[in-house]
Amino acid sequence: MHPSQAIYCQKSEKLKDKTIVLGVTGSVAAVECVKLIRELIRHGAKVIPVMSEWGQKIVHPYSLEFASGQKPIIQIDGSVQYVDLCGEGGSADLFMVAPCTANTISKIAHGITDTQVTIFAIASMGSKIPIILVPAMHISLYDQPIIGDNIRRLKELGVEFVRPRIQEHKAKIAKIDQIVSSVIRALGPGDLKKKVTVIAGSTEEPVDDVRILTNRSTGRTGIELALDAYERGAQVELWMGRTTEEIPSFITTKRFSTSLELVDMVRKIRSDICIVPAAISDYIPKRAKGKISSTKRQVTVELRRAPKIIEEIRRSRKKITIIGFKLESDISKKALVSKAKERLRTAKLDFIVANDIKSVTPDSNKVIIIDKKGRTKDVDGSKPKIAHEIWSAVLNGIKG
């Protein structure tokens, strides 16, 4: 068994049965292709590398053969591989160039087919196979007006671009997770083409000028929900409170700290769907002036009821689908479902996701998804899997 088969569908089946032809050109960022190929395989893709002559000078074809389990195409021969894979009726589902140099962008924009990579690109355009280009070059090239014109021209022709990271005077190749999510979005079902707001993380309610009242929420579930919505085609906005997780740079994000800040934000919400895994404080401390002395033997903190964010969302936008969450501690499944259904009814939710704190780990969870008719679905697994199943239930319903 080839080593690539051991990681096949290790993370998800979002790219299962999909064939991706990966063009590799002569940027030093080609060294990232081994990681990229492996990540695509972890989501179920079959990846066939195509290397330009300059790409082969940066990364040896053996490296990409090891990564993909497929022999890289390093020259065009009598078998006309570009027709078989990317021609009319070809077996490829998507053609991607990563990294894509300024030279390659310009050649594709003008229909020049003098490299292994550009002939695959032009064939893909002719047969209407989706194309993604992932630029990587020095900033002086990326900001050059002619390159900008060529990028705009290709976008008008339907070519997708994954924006580079502008760092150290370079347009560096996008992060691997962003490239993979862009591929999944391009090849996914596209069943969530709506405006989605995900409210995640925890609030930080000031006790004094130094201390805060917060909780243990990491914000991870909210990030996974935002990613899955993005990959399904949604226009996503992530509203994030306190978090210990890295927020994907390609997801539009707004930050908040306190529940009152969040109230101001939700009064302007304009989404079609809002999902709220955030751990929002139920109580707000009466803030002390300055810093409470650490020499006091006893301190009493006065708490008052915080506004309910779900109710504020419903008041602000009547026609919006709202998915809430209900977290309890050390209760039976029957009691958990009962409390969740009551919350669903009183808050006028469309769905609610219930779970017990005992089932939560940094990477996994056990949840019960409940709809307005009281139908339930149990989901147990990784947080990415749970996010995917929540959206599937929202979009396709729960079978009764």
C-alpha beads as a LAMMPS data file, in Angstrom:
LAMMPS data file: protein, C-alpha beads

400 atoms
399 bonds

1 atom types
1 bond types

-500.0 500.0 xlo xhi
-500.0 500.0 ylo yhi
-500.0 500.0 zlo zhi

Masses

1 110.0

Atoms # bond

1 1 1 0.000 0.000 0.000
2 1 1 1.325 3.419 -0.906
3 1 1 1.823 5.703 2.149
4 1 1 -0.694 8.211 0.753
5 1 1 -3.482 5.661 1.157
6 1 1 -2.950 5.584 4.917
7 1 1 -4.153 9.197 5.228
8 1 1 -6.999 8.982 2.691
9 1 1 -10.178 10.596 4.127
10 1 1 -8.438 10.899 7.501
11 1 1 -10.088 14.278 8.161
12 1 1 -13.269 14.181 6.078
13 1 1 -14.872 12.882 2.885
14 1 1 -15.543 16.363 1.505
15 1 1 -13.310 15.684 -1.526
16 1 1 -13.980 11.973 -1.851
17 1 1 -14.028 10.782 -5.484
18 1 1 -12.704 14.172 -6.651
19 1 1 -9.674 14.369 -8.939
20 1 1 -7.537 17.486 -8.631
21 1 1 -4.775 18.256 -11.099
22 1 1 -2.157 20.375 -9.321
23 1 1 0.137 22.557 -11.418
24 1 1 3.467 23.352 -9.755
25 1 1 5.550 26.237 -11.106
26 1 1 8.964 27.744 -10.399
27 1 1 8.365 29.620 -7.150
28 1 1 10.264 28.705 -3.999
29 1 1 6.809 28.241 -2.433
30 1 1 6.666 24.958 -4.369
31 1 1 8.235 23.423 -1.261
32 1 1 4.765 23.707 0.343
33 1 1 3.209 21.380 -2.240
34 1 1 3.981 18.195 -0.355
35 1 1 1.944 19.457 2.621
36 1 1 -0.822 20.741 0.341
37 1 1 -1.163 17.441 -1.498
38 1 1 -1.285 15.491 1.762
39 1 1 -4.015 17.745 3.178
40 1 1 -6.143 17.362 0.041
41 1 1 -5.795 13.575 0.314
42 1 1 -6.857 13.735 3.975
43 1 1 -10.177 15.085 2.717
44 1 1 -10.503 12.343 0.087
45 1 1 -9.016 13.878 -3.074
46 1 1 -6.948 12.156 -5.738
47 1 1 -4.152 14.586 -6.637
48 1 1 -2.208 14.409 -9.890
49 1 1 0.822 16.749 -10.015
50 1 1 1.867 18.545 -13.209
51 1 1 5.252 20.250 -13.008
52 1 1 6.829 22.937 -15.155
53 1 1 10.548 22.680 -15.863
54 1 1 11.236 25.451 -13.352
55 1 1 8.980 23.764 -10.796
56 1 1 11.123 20.646 -11.093
57 1 1 14.191 22.734 -10.204
58 1 1 12.578 23.704 -6.881
59 1 1 11.008 20.365 -5.885
60 1 1 12.040 16.959 -7.213
61 1 1 9.218 14.982 -8.884
62 1 1 9.946 12.088 -6.525
63 1 1 8.789 14.248 -3.601
64 1 1 5.411 14.881 -5.193
65 1 1 5.109 11.251 -6.245
66 1 1 5.625 10.255 -2.618
67 1 1 3.106 12.848 -1.425
68 1 1 0.381 11.998 -3.938
69 1 1 0.892 8.348 -4.840
70 1 1 0.691 9.510 -8.480
71 1 1 3.541 9.862 -10.973
72 1 1 3.928 13.597 -11.734
73 1 1 3.488 14.743 -15.310
74 1 1 6.806 16.428 -16.150
75 1 1 6.491 16.604 -19.933
76 1 1 3.760 16.429 -22.544
77 1 1 4.034 13.349 -24.738
78 1 1 2.003 11.461 -27.297
79 1 1 -0.589 10.437 -24.710
80 1 1 -1.654 14.127 -24.521
81 1 1 -2.355 13.907 -20.802
82 1 1 -3.959 17.373 -20.707
83 1 1 -6.753 16.118 -22.975
84 1 1 -7.357 12.980 -20.943
85 1 1 -7.496 14.897 -17.670
86 1 1 -8.619 18.434 -18.485
87 1 1 -10.001 18.250 -22.014
88 1 1 -13.668 17.915 -22.959
89 1 1 -15.035 15.017 -20.890
90 1 1 -11.749 14.747 -18.958
91 1 1 -11.527 12.998 -15.605
92 1 1 -10.360 16.018 -13.580
93 1 1 -12.828 17.865 -11.360
94 1 1 -10.586 20.873 -10.767
95 1 1 -7.297 22.313 -11.996
96 1 1 -5.204 24.320 -9.547
97 1 1 -1.839 26.036 -9.833
98 1 1 -0.061 26.374 -6.487
99 1 1 2.231 28.177 -6.395
100 1 1 1.366 30.313 -9.410
101 1 1 4.075 32.709 -10.571
102 1 1 3.605 36.082 -12.295
103 1 1 4.899 34.472 -15.490
104 1 1 2.307 31.685 -15.333
105 1 1 -0.579 34.071 -14.580
106 1 1 0.359 36.203 -17.596
107 1 1 0.718 33.230 -19.936
108 1 1 -2.665 31.791 -18.923
109 1 1 -4.301 35.215 -19.322
110 1 1 -3.010 35.397 -22.910
111 1 1 -3.592 31.772 -23.906
112 1 1 0.069 30.813 -24.110
113 1 1 0.622 27.049 -23.858
114 1 1 4.391 26.650 -23.835
115 1 1 4.729 24.864 -20.471
116 1 1 3.225 21.703 -19.050
117 1 1 1.223 23.771 -16.544
118 1 1 -0.136 26.424 -18.926
119 1 1 -1.367 23.886 -21.487
120 1 1 -3.362 22.161 -18.730
121 1 1 -4.766 25.545 -17.683
122 1 1 -5.878 26.513 -21.178
123 1 1 -7.414 23.068 -21.744
124 1 1 -9.316 23.432 -18.470
125 1 1 -10.674 26.822 -19.495
126 1 1 -11.807 25.403 -22.818
127 1 1 -13.639 22.503 -21.184
128 1 1 -14.987 24.677 -18.345
129 1 1 -13.261 22.729 -15.565
130 1 1 -13.014 24.941 -12.436
131 1 1 -9.631 26.638 -12.075
132 1 1 -7.993 27.983 -8.911
133 1 1 -4.747 29.961 -9.033
134 1 1 -2.693 30.502 -5.867
135 1 1 -0.196 33.335 -6.494
136 1 1 3.251 33.456 -4.878
137 1 1 5.848 36.048 -5.880
138 1 1 7.740 39.129 -4.769
139 1 1 5.487 42.080 -3.934
140 1 1 7.018 44.187 -6.731
141 1 1 5.663 41.640 -9.215
142 1 1 2.266 41.207 -7.540
143 1 1 1.687 44.985 -7.429
144 1 1 2.803 45.470 -11.034
145 1 1 -0.135 46.947 -13.040
146 1 1 0.170 44.444 -15.898
147 1 1 -0.046 41.503 -13.469
148 1 1 -3.049 43.171 -11.835
149 1 1 -4.719 43.520 -15.242
150 1 1 -4.038 39.857 -16.014
151 1 1 -5.529 38.763 -12.687
152 1 1 -8.651 40.851 -13.314
153 1 1 -8.928 39.434 -16.814
154 1 1 -8.772 35.862 -15.539
155 1 1 -11.326 36.598 -12.810
156 1 1 -13.705 37.893 -15.485
157 1 1 -13.241 34.558 -17.271
158 1 1 -14.299 32.696 -14.117
159 1 1 -10.890 31.779 -12.705
160 1 1 -10.770 31.777 -8.890
161 1 1 -7.813 33.208 -6.978
162 1 1 -6.675 32.483 -3.427
163 1 1 -5.165 35.720 -2.178
164 1 1 -1.537 35.610 -1.041
165 1 1 -0.286 36.710 2.384
166 1 1 1.498 40.042 2.107
167 1 1 4.512 39.734 4.410
168 1 1 8.174 40.831 4.312
169 1 1 7.781 42.535 0.927
170 1 1 6.496 39.313 -0.568
171 1 1 3.153 37.995 -1.780
172 1 1 3.543 34.670 0.004
173 1 1 1.490 31.613 -0.871
174 1 1 -1.734 31.376 1.149
175 1 1 -1.839 29.073 4.143
176 1 1 -2.575 25.422 3.418
177 1 1 -5.900 25.447 5.288
178 1 1 -7.144 28.388 3.216
179 1 1 -6.196 26.695 -0.059
180 1 1 -7.891 23.437 0.980
181 1 1 -11.064 25.264 2.104
182 1 1 -11.140 27.103 -1.240
183 1 1 -10.951 23.790 -3.091
184 1 1 -13.738 22.294 -0.957
185 1 1 -15.856 25.412 -1.549
186 1 1 -15.297 25.166 -5.318
187 1 1 -16.188 21.460 -5.462
188 1 1 -18.708 21.290 -2.612
189 1 1 -22.489 21.138 -2.807
190 1 1 -22.904 24.916 -2.652
191 1 1 -26.055 24.344 -0.600
192 1 1 -25.594 27.305 1.756
193 1 1 -25.450 30.328 -0.524
194 1 1 -26.783 32.664 2.151
195 1 1 -25.504 35.297 4.542
196 1 1 -24.461 33.540 7.743
197 1 1 -23.376 35.018 11.059
198 1 1 -21.600 32.772 13.568
199 1 1 -21.340 34.160 17.116
200 1 1 -18.626 32.330 19.043
201 1 1 -16.146 32.497 21.882
202 1 1 -16.835 33.781 25.398
203 1 1 -17.623 37.168 26.857
204 1 1 -15.319 39.038 29.239
205 1 1 -17.275 41.009 31.826
206 1 1 -15.092 43.443 33.831
207 1 1 -15.120 43.044 37.623
208 1 1 -12.674 45.937 38.032
209 1 1 -9.982 47.529 35.865
210 1 1 -7.914 44.312 35.982
211 1 1 -10.165 41.312 36.553
212 1 1 -12.867 39.797 34.362
213 1 1 -15.681 37.276 34.667
214 1 1 -15.471 34.751 31.838
215 1 1 -15.667 31.001 31.191
216 1 1 -13.749 28.107 29.662
217 1 1 -15.100 28.281 26.111
218 1 1 -12.338 28.137 23.491
219 1 1 -14.392 29.257 20.473
220 1 1 -13.315 26.171 18.498
221 1 1 -16.852 24.987 17.651
222 1 1 -17.753 28.407 16.280
223 1 1 -14.671 28.466 14.071
224 1 1 -15.522 25.022 12.683
225 1 1 -19.107 26.131 12.005
226 1 1 -17.828 29.205 10.151
227 1 1 -15.391 27.103 8.104
228 1 1 -18.015 24.541 7.146
229 1 1 -20.468 27.281 6.152
230 1 1 -17.758 28.908 4.019
231 1 1 -16.985 25.596 2.319
232 1 1 -20.697 25.170 1.535
233 1 1 -20.734 28.507 -0.295
234 1 1 -22.009 30.866 2.399
235 1 1 -21.096 34.514 2.806
236 1 1 -19.813 34.124 6.362
237 1 1 -19.154 36.606 9.123
238 1 1 -17.649 35.335 12.369
239 1 1 -18.311 37.397 15.492
240 1 1 -15.719 36.242 17.998
241 1 1 -15.331 36.980 21.676
242 1 1 -12.505 35.689 23.816
243 1 1 -10.829 32.670 22.216
244 1 1 -7.750 30.506 22.594
245 1 1 -7.898 29.375 18.952
246 1 1 -6.336 30.813 15.802
247 1 1 -9.017 32.459 13.658
248 1 1 -8.721 31.702 9.914
249 1 1 -7.583 34.890 8.191
250 1 1 -9.880 34.324 5.211
251 1 1 -13.060 34.330 7.320
252 1 1 -14.459 37.850 7.792
253 1 1 -14.302 38.451 11.546
254 1 1 -15.581 41.030 14.020
255 1 1 -14.547 40.983 17.679
256 1 1 -16.480 41.690 20.892
257 1 1 -15.619 41.507 24.570
258 1 1 -18.742 42.060 26.661
259 1 1 -22.352 40.985 26.304
260 1 1 -23.428 44.642 26.023
261 1 1 -21.051 45.136 23.095
262 1 1 -22.629 42.091 21.489
263 1 1 -26.133 43.508 22.029
264 1 1 -25.142 46.601 20.030
265 1 1 -23.823 44.379 17.245
266 1 1 -26.882 42.125 16.951
267 1 1 -29.199 45.123 16.662
268 1 1 -27.609 45.684 13.237
269 1 1 -27.586 42.059 12.101
270 1 1 -28.579 41.510 8.463
271 1 1 -27.941 37.788 7.978
272 1 1 -30.272 35.074 6.708
273 1 1 -28.999 32.613 9.343
274 1 1 -27.426 33.179 12.750
275 1 1 -25.895 30.376 14.788
276 1 1 -24.820 31.068 18.360
277 1 1 -22.385 28.597 19.981
278 1 1 -20.932 31.502 21.984
279 1 1 -20.633 31.167 25.763
280 1 1 -22.258 34.464 26.695
281 1 1 -22.332 35.476 30.337
282 1 1 -25.741 35.235 32.012
283 1 1 -24.702 37.823 34.579
284 1 1 -22.819 41.121 34.510
285 1 1 -20.790 42.207 37.559
286 1 1 -21.176 45.676 39.003
287 1 1 -17.792 47.089 38.074
288 1 1 -15.605 48.358 40.884
289 1 1 -13.599 51.533 40.407
290 1 1 -9.915 50.992 39.823
291 1 1 -8.501 47.674 41.077
292 1 1 -9.990 45.806 44.018
293 1 1 -7.313 45.535 46.663
294 1 1 -5.704 42.103 46.959
295 1 1 -5.358 42.592 50.738
296 1 1 -9.096 42.287 51.461
297 1 1 -10.099 39.122 53.290
298 1 1 -13.456 38.912 51.523
299 1 1 -14.913 40.515 48.413
300 1 1 -18.549 40.549 47.400
301 1 1 -19.294 40.973 43.694
302 1 1 -22.804 42.080 42.813
303 1 1 -24.189 40.478 39.647
304 1 1 -27.137 41.551 37.560
305 1 1 -28.913 39.686 34.816
306 1 1 -27.383 40.100 31.337
307 1 1 -29.601 40.592 28.284
308 1 1 -30.402 37.425 26.305
309 1 1 -28.665 37.701 22.943
310 1 1 -31.034 35.277 21.189
311 1 1 -34.034 37.438 22.077
312 1 1 -32.190 40.539 20.865
313 1 1 -31.493 38.856 17.511
314 1 1 -35.141 37.863 17.103
315 1 1 -36.310 41.397 17.925
316 1 1 -33.814 42.934 15.516
317 1 1 -34.607 40.693 12.537
318 1 1 -37.891 38.819 12.345
319 1 1 -37.153 36.712 9.270
320 1 1 -33.944 35.002 10.295
321 1 1 -33.144 31.376 11.022
322 1 1 -31.605 31.104 14.504
323 1 1 -29.732 28.095 15.853
324 1 1 -29.057 28.213 19.589
325 1 1 -27.017 26.059 21.950
326 1 1 -27.877 24.627 25.368
327 1 1 -25.081 23.477 27.664
328 1 1 -25.822 21.663 30.925
329 1 1 -23.733 19.817 33.499
330 1 1 -24.121 16.301 34.831
331 1 1 -27.762 15.635 33.928
332 1 1 -29.467 12.747 32.173
333 1 1 -29.991 12.755 28.423
334 1 1 -33.766 12.935 28.960
335 1 1 -33.423 15.992 31.178
336 1 1 -30.995 17.624 28.736
337 1 1 -33.383 17.176 25.818
338 1 1 -36.296 18.455 27.907
339 1 1 -34.446 21.626 28.906
340 1 1 -33.246 22.188 25.347
341 1 1 -36.764 21.848 23.934
342 1 1 -38.071 24.335 26.482
343 1 1 -35.349 26.800 25.524
344 1 1 -36.080 26.250 21.833
345 1 1 -39.756 27.052 22.437
346 1 1 -39.357 30.092 24.693
347 1 1 -36.604 31.699 22.595
348 1 1 -38.446 30.968 19.307
349 1 1 -35.463 29.143 17.847
350 1 1 -35.463 27.117 14.637
351 1 1 -32.936 24.577 15.945
352 1 1 -31.051 24.024 19.164
353 1 1 -27.886 22.025 19.850
354 1 1 -27.695 20.492 23.328
355 1 1 -24.776 18.908 25.144
356 1 1 -23.355 18.102 28.566
357 1 1 -20.086 19.716 29.643
358 1 1 -18.792 16.224 30.554
359 1 1 -18.736 15.255 26.867
360 1 1 -16.611 18.210 25.763
361 1 1 -12.901 17.775 24.997
362 1 1 -10.590 20.199 23.154
363 1 1 -11.143 18.314 19.865
364 1 1 -14.437 16.449 20.194
365 1 1 -17.950 16.578 21.593
366 1 1 -21.284 14.757 21.811
367 1 1 -24.339 16.791 20.902
368 1 1 -28.061 16.409 20.273
369 1 1 -29.538 18.511 17.454
370 1 1 -33.236 19.328 17.938
371 1 1 -35.656 20.995 15.510
372 1 1 -38.933 22.867 16.096
373 1 1 -40.941 19.667 15.740
374 1 1 -38.972 18.031 18.546
375 1 1 -37.096 15.633 16.277
376 1 1 -33.595 14.836 17.474
377 1 1 -30.285 13.708 16.007
378 1 1 -27.328 12.502 18.076
379 1 1 -23.840 13.348 16.802
380 1 1 -20.597 12.159 18.366
381 1 1 -17.134 12.935 17.029
382 1 1 -14.622 15.613 16.137
383 1 1 -15.655 19.250 16.229
384 1 1 -15.310 19.605 12.417
385 1 1 -17.617 16.586 12.010
386 1 1 -20.153 18.024 14.453
387 1 1 -20.126 21.391 12.648
388 1 1 -20.760 19.623 9.336
389 1 1 -23.636 17.580 10.787
390 1 1 -25.247 20.665 12.344
391 1 1 -25.319 22.454 9.006
392 1 1 -26.597 19.312 7.274
393 1 1 -29.471 19.131 9.767
394 1 1 -30.285 22.819 9.295
395 1 1 -30.256 22.533 5.500
396 1 1 -31.785 19.084 5.014
397 1 1 -33.881 18.670 8.155
398 1 1 -33.922 15.891 10.734
399 1 1 -35.644 12.681 9.798
400 1 1 -38.427 11.821 12.196

Bonds

1 1 1 2
2 1 2 3
3 1 3 4
4 1 4 5
5 1 5 6
6 1 6 7
7 1 7 8
8 1 8 9
9 1 9 10
10 1 10 11
11 1 11 12
12 1 12 13
13 1 13 14
14 1 14 15
15 1 15 16
16 1 16 17
17 1 17 18
18 1 18 19
19 1 19 20
20 1 20 21
21 1 21 22
22 1 22 23
23 1 23 24
24 1 24 25
25 1 25 26
26 1 26 27
27 1 27 28
28 1 28 29
29 1 29 30
30 1 30 31
31 1 31 32
32 1 32 33
33 1 33 34
34 1 34 35
35 1 35 36
36 1 36 37
37 1 37 38
38 1 38 39
39 1 39 40
40 1 40 41
41 1 41 42
42 1 42 43
43 1 43 44
44 1 44 45
45 1 45 46
46 1 46 47
47 1 47 48
48 1 48 49
49 1 49 50
50 1 50 51
51 1 51 52
52 1 52 53
53 1 53 54
54 1 54 55
55 1 55 56
56 1 56 57
57 1 57 58
58 1 58 59
59 1 59 60
60 1 60 61
61 1 61 62
62 1 62 63
63 1 63 64
64 1 64 65
65 1 65 66
66 1 66 67
67 1 67 68
68 1 68 69
69 1 69 70
70 1 70 71
71 1 71 72
72 1 72 73
73 1 73 74
74 1 74 75
75 1 75 76
76 1 76 77
77 1 77 78
78 1 78 79
79 1 79 80
80 1 80 81
81 1 81 82
82 1 82 83
83 1 83 84
84 1 84 85
85 1 85 86
86 1 86 87
87 1 87 88
88 1 88 89
89 1 89 90
90 1 90 91
91 1 91 92
92 1 92 93
93 1 93 94
94 1 94 95
95 1 95 96
96 1 96 97
97 1 97 98
98 1 98 99
99 1 99 100
100 1 100 101
101 1 101 102
102 1 102 103
103 1 103 104
104 1 104 105
105 1 105 106
106 1 106 107
107 1 107 108
108 1 108 109
109 1 109 110
110 1 110 111
111 1 111 112
112 1 112 113
113 1 113 114
114 1 114 115
115 1 115 116
116 1 116 117
117 1 117 118
118 1 118 119
119 1 119 120
120 1 120 121
121 1 121 122
122 1 122 123
123 1 123 124
124 1 124 125
125 1 125 126
126 1 126 127
127 1 127 128
128 1 128 129
129 1 129 130
130 1 130 131
131 1 131 132
132 1 132 133
133 1 133 134
134 1 134 135
135 1 135 136
136 1 136 137
137 1 137 138
138 1 138 139
139 1 139 140
140 1 140 141
141 1 141 142
142 1 142 143
143 1 143 144
144 1 144 145
145 1 145 146
146 1 146 147
147 1 147 148
148 1 148 149
149 1 149 150
150 1 150 151
151 1 151 152
152 1 152 153
153 1 153 154
154 1 154 155
155 1 155 156
156 1 156 157
157 1 157 158
158 1 158 159
159 1 159 160
160 1 160 161
161 1 161 162
162 1 162 163
163 1 163 164
164 1 164 165
165 1 165 166
166 1 166 167
167 1 167 168
168 1 168 169
169 1 169 170
170 1 170 171
171 1 171 172
172 1 172 173
173 1 173 174
174 1 174 175
175 1 175 176
176 1 176 177
177 1 177 178
178 1 178 179
179 1 179 180
180 1 180 181
181 1 181 182
182 1 182 183
183 1 183 184
184 1 184 185
185 1 185 186
186 1 186 187
187 1 187 188
188 1 188 189
189 1 189 190
190 1 190 191
191 1 191 192
192 1 192 193
193 1 193 194
194 1 194 195
195 1 195 196
196 1 196 197
197 1 197 198
198 1 198 199
199 1 199 200
200 1 200 201
201 1 201 202
202 1 202 203
203 1 203 204
204 1 204 205
205 1 205 206
206 1 206 207
207 1 207 208
208 1 208 209
209 1 209 210
210 1 210 211
211 1 211 212
212 1 212 213
213 1 213 214
214 1 214 215
215 1 215 216
216 1 216 217
217 1 217 218
218 1 218 219
219 1 219 220
220 1 220 221
221 1 221 222
222 1 222 223
223 1 223 224
224 1 224 225
225 1 225 226
226 1 226 227
227 1 227 228
228 1 228 229
229 1 229 230
230 1 230 231
231 1 231 232
232 1 232 233
233 1 233 234
234 1 234 235
235 1 235 236
236 1 236 237
237 1 237 238
238 1 238 239
239 1 239 240
240 1 240 241
241 1 241 242
242 1 242 243
243 1 243 244
244 1 244 245
245 1 245 246
246 1 246 247
247 1 247 248
248 1 248 249
249 1 249 250
250 1 250 251
251 1 251 252
252 1 252 253
253 1 253 254
254 1 254 255
255 1 255 256
256 1 256 257
257 1 257 258
258 1 258 259
259 1 259 260
260 1 260 261
261 1 261 262
262 1 262 263
263 1 263 264
264 1 264 265
265 1 265 266
266 1 266 267
267 1 267 268
268 1 268 269
269 1 269 270
270 1 270 271
271 1 271 272
272 1 272 273
273 1 273 274
274 1 274 275
275 1 275 276
276 1 276 277
277 1 277 278
278 1 278 279
279 1 279 280
280 1 280 281
281 1 281 282
282 1 282 283
283 1 283 284
284 1 284 285
285 1 285 286
286 1 286 287
287 1 287 288
288 1 288 289
289 1 289 290
290 1 290 291
291 1 291 292
292 1 292 293
293 1 293 294
294 1 294 295
295 1 295 296
296 1 296 297
297 1 297 298
298 1 298 299
299 1 299 300
300 1 300 301
301 1 301 302
302 1 302 303
303 1 303 304
304 1 304 305
305 1 305 306
306 1 306 307
307 1 307 308
308 1 308 309
309 1 309 310
310 1 310 311
311 1 311 312
312 1 312 313
313 1 313 314
314 1 314 315
315 1 315 316
316 1 316 317
317 1 317 318
318 1 318 319
319 1 319 320
320 1 320 321
321 1 321 322
322 1 322 323
323 1 323 324
324 1 324 325
325 1 325 326
326 1 326 327
327 1 327 328
328 1 328 329
329 1 329 330
330 1 330 331
331 1 331 332
332 1 332 333
333 1 333 334
334 1 334 335
335 1 335 336
336 1 336 337
337 1 337 338
338 1 338 339
339 1 339 340
340 1 340 341
341 1 341 342
342 1 342 343
343 1 343 344
344 1 344 345
345 1 345 346
346 1 346 347
347 1 347 348
348 1 348 349
349 1 349 350
350 1 350 351
351 1 351 352
352 1 352 353
353 1 353 354
354 1 354 355
355 1 355 356
356 1 356 357
357 1 357 358
358 1 358 359
359 1 359 360
360 1 360 361
361 1 361 362
362 1 362 363
363 1 363 364
364 1 364 365
365 1 365 366
366 1 366 367
367 1 367 368
368 1 368 369
369 1 369 370
370 1 370 371
371 1 371 372
372 1 372 373
373 1 373 374
374 1 374 375
375 1 375 376
376 1 376 377
377 1 377 378
378 1 378 379
379 1 379 380
380 1 380 381
381 1 381 382
382 1 382 383
383 1 383 384
384 1 384 385
385 1 385 386
386 1 386 387
387 1 387 388
388 1 388 389
389 1 389 390
390 1 390 391
391 1 391 392
392 1 392 393
393 1 393 394
394 1 394 395
395 1 395 396
396 1 396 397
397 1 397 398
398 1 398 399
399 1 399 400
